[in-house]
Amino acid sequence: MLRTVTVGLDGSRESRAAVEWAAREAKLRGLPLKIVHVWQPVPEPMAQAPLLGGETQAHWTERIPREAAAGVVLRHPGVEVISEQLSGQAGDVLAEAANSAELLVLGSRGLTGIGGFMMGSVGLSALAHADRPVVLVRALEEAADEHEPDPAGIPSAATPFRPVVLGLDVEHPDRALIEFAFATAGLRDTSLRIVHGWNPPPYAYAMPASPARHEALSLSAAEALSKVLRPWRQKFPDVEVVETSRYGSAAVHIVDAAREASLVVVGRRIRRSPFGAHIGHVTHAVLHHSAAPVAVVPHA
């Protein structure tokens, strides 16, 4: 089956920003862009109301993806655009649509003027149940935000991409997560910054603190990170890698690195239980506070 970059559209400002990001990503990957609009049928009595008749409802639900597709064709020449209208529970439908996609892109409201995401129930459901990577894009995200400023300090989409940031747990490294980050950095011809946060093992808290012990633990964490990345450096020799291993909260360090990133990549363990958000505390924190788009890669 032909893979696509699939994006959910509901007509909101954040979903329109997601469509623009997805169009740029489709062009980078040489893939078609699929715009999916999901509408939930209303109860029959409401559907027949004078202001919400069946014809009116059909008109607006068809118009949104059609007009969005026409706009993408004009703004992003060379990108093949497919529009699709589906019905049902939006979170479930989008998660299912992701399974035939290279990745799924969703919009998310910014928490503040500085950055961050507000996860709605639809986005949270799709993110928790999709088997493919899901990218969350802020409402105000623009192409220039992903690039270095020009020599005059002015934002520009014509300059090189900012680094891709990968948050990595060296105790449970996953091939799918690491490969996605390396490949994504390669597509952008930019560097990959690996961020690893570490804390002392439980036994260390019972021992007196000392600079020498802290230095030894820091060196051990850095060596563990380098060991995990060694085969990936060989597989992607053209990707410049910057390894960062720091004491403290992984989420804090990833969010800090996101300020200068074009994309942040984090993982999510696949869990089949119907209960819970299935995201993990680090990924949850990064989603809510990252200033850059966030790609969440599901893995075993």
Solvent accessible surface area in square Angstrom, and as a share of the most:
residue,aa,sasa,rsa
1,M,202,0.90
2,L,117,0.58
3,R,82,0.30
4,T,7,0.04
5,V,0,0.00
6,T,1,0.01
7,V,0,0.00
8,G,7,0.07
9,L,5,0.03
10,D,91,0.47
11,G,26,0.25
12,S,34,0.22
13,R,160,0.58
14,E,31,0.14
15,S,6,0.04
16,R,115,0.42
17,A,12,0.09
18,A,0,0.00
19,V,6,0.03
20,E,42,0.19
21,W,5,0.02
22,A,0,0.00
23,A,0,0.00
24,R,53,0.19
25,E,3,0.01
26,A,1,0.01
27,K,118,0.50
28,L,59,0.30
29,R,49,0.18
30,G,66,0.63
31,L,37,0.19
32,P,10,0.07
33,L,0,0.00
34,K,40,0.17
35,I,0,0.00
36,V,0,0.00
37,H,11,0.05
38,V,23,0.13
39,W,67,0.24
40,Q,106,0.47
41,P,72,0.45
42,V,44,0.25
43,P,84,0.53
44,E,114,0.51
45,P,110,0.69
46,M,103,0.46
47,A,11,0.09
48,Q,117,0.52
49,A,37,0.29
50,P,135,0.85
51,L,168,0.84
52,L,61,0.30
53,G,18,0.17
54,G,38,0.36
55,E,156,0.70
56,T,57,0.33
57,Q,27,0.12
58,A,43,0.33
59,H,88,0.39
60,W,130,0.46
61,T,15,0.08
62,E,85,0.38
63,R,79,0.29
64,I,38,0.19
65,P,6,0.04
66,R,129,0.47
67,E,88,0.40
68,A,9,0.07
69,A,15,0.12
70,A,56,0.43
71,G,13,0.13
72,V,0,0.00
73,V,81,0.47
74,L,148,0.74
75,R,133,0.49
76,H,24,0.11
77,P,89,0.56
78,G,86,0.82
79,V,13,0.08
80,E,103,0.46
81,V,31,0.18
82,I,62,0.31
83,S,53,0.34
84,E,61,0.27
85,Q,59,0.26
86,L,55,0.28
87,S,61,0.39
88,G,24,0.23
89,Q,106,0.47
90,A,26,0.20
91,G,7,0.06
92,D,87,0.45
93,V,25,0.14
94,L,10,0.05
95,A,8,0.06
96,E,119,0.53
97,A,15,0.12
98,A,0,0.00
99,N,59,0.30
100,S,35,0.22
101,A,0,0.00
102,E,46,0.21
103,L,1,0.00
104,L,0,0.00
105,V,0,0.00
106,L,10,0.05
107,G,22,0.22
108,S,4,0.03
109,R,120,0.44
110,G,35,0.34
111,L,61,0.30
112,T,85,0.49
113,G,83,0.80
114,I,150,0.76
115,G,10,0.10
116,G,0,0.00
117,F,0,0.00
118,M,81,0.36
119,M,27,0.12
120,G,32,0.31
121,S,93,0.60
122,V,67,0.38
123,G,12,0.12
124,L,58,0.29
125,S,33,0.22
126,A,0,0.00
127,L,2,0.01
128,A,5,0.04
129,H,85,0.38
130,A,0,0.00
131,D,58,0.30
132,R,64,0.23
133,P,13,0.08
134,V,1,0.01
135,V,0,0.00
136,L,1,0.01
137,V,0,0.00
138,R,35,0.13
139,A,11,0.09
140,L,114,0.57
141,E,12,0.05
142,E,112,0.50
143,A,26,0.21
144,A,21,0.16
145,D,61,0.31
146,E,7,0.03
147,H,19,0.09
148,E,65,0.29
149,P,60,0.38
150,D,38,0.19
151,P,148,0.93
152,A,80,0.62
153,G,50,0.48
154,I,104,0.53
155,P,96,0.60
156,S,25,0.16
157,A,56,0.44
158,A,99,0.77
159,T,24,0.14
160,P,97,0.61
161,F,37,0.15
162,R,41,0.15
163,P,35,0.22
164,V,0,0.00
165,V,2,0.01
166,L,0,0.00
167,G,9,0.09
168,L,9,0.05
169,D,74,0.38
170,V,21,0.12
171,E,139,0.63
172,H,103,0.46
173,P,58,0.36
174,D,26,0.13
175,R,162,0.59
176,A,52,0.40
177,L,10,0.05
178,I,3,0.02
179,E,62,0.28
180,F,26,0.11
181,A,0,0.00
182,F,0,0.00
183,A,39,0.30
184,T,0,0.00
185,A,0,0.00
186,G,37,0.36
187,L,70,0.35
188,R,10,0.04
189,D,130,0.67
190,T,20,0.11
191,S,19,0.12
192,L,0,0.00
193,R,57,0.21
194,I,0,0.00
195,V,2,0.01
196,H,15,0.07
197,G,15,0.15
198,W,19,0.07
199,N,87,0.45
200,P,25,0.16
201,P,41,0.26
202,P,120,0.75
203,Y,142,0.54
204,A,13,0.10
205,Y,147,0.56
206,A,96,0.75
207,M,80,0.36
208,P,107,0.67
209,A,107,0.83
210,S,41,0.26
211,P,120,0.76
212,A,78,0.61
213,R,77,0.28
214,H,84,0.37
215,E,113,0.50
216,A,59,0.46
217,L,33,0.17
218,S,33,0.21
219,L,103,0.51
220,S,63,0.40
221,A,13,0.10
222,A,39,0.30
223,E,101,0.45
224,A,40,0.31
225,L,1,0.00
226,S,37,0.24
227,K,140,0.59
228,V,30,0.17
229,L,0,0.00
230,R,126,0.46
231,P,73,0.46
232,W,16,0.06
233,R,96,0.35
234,Q,133,0.59
235,K,104,0.44
236,F,40,0.17
237,P,103,0.65
238,D,138,0.72
239,V,14,0.08
240,E,117,0.53
241,V,15,0.09
242,V,66,0.38
243,E,56,0.25
244,T,17,0.10
245,S,27,0.17
246,R,102,0.37
247,Y,109,0.41
248,G,14,0.14
249,S,55,0.36
250,A,27,0.21
251,A,13,0.10
252,V,98,0.56
253,H,30,0.13
254,I,3,0.02
255,V,26,0.15
256,D,60,0.31
257,A,3,0.03
258,A,1,0.01
259,R,142,0.52
260,E,105,0.47
261,A,6,0.04
262,S,2,0.01
263,L,1,0.01
264,V,0,0.00
265,V,0,0.00
266,V,3,0.02
267,G,16,0.15
268,R,7,0.02
269,R,83,0.30
270,I,57,0.29
271,R,121,0.44
272,R,176,0.64
273,S,56,0.36
274,P,103,0.65
275,F,162,0.67
276,G,62,0.59
277,A,44,0.34
278,H,17,0.08
279,I,8,0.04
280,G,44,0.42
281,H,154,0.69
282,V,40,0.23
283,T,7,0.04
284,H,81,0.36
285,A,30,0.23
286,V,0,0.00
287,L,1,0.00
288,H,37,0.16
289,H,108,0.48
290,S,0,0.00
291,A,26,0.21
292,A,4,0.03
293,P,2,0.01
294,V,0,0.00
295,A,0,0.00
296,V,1,0.01
297,V,5,0.03
298,P,12,0.07
299,H,19,0.08
300,A,101,0.78
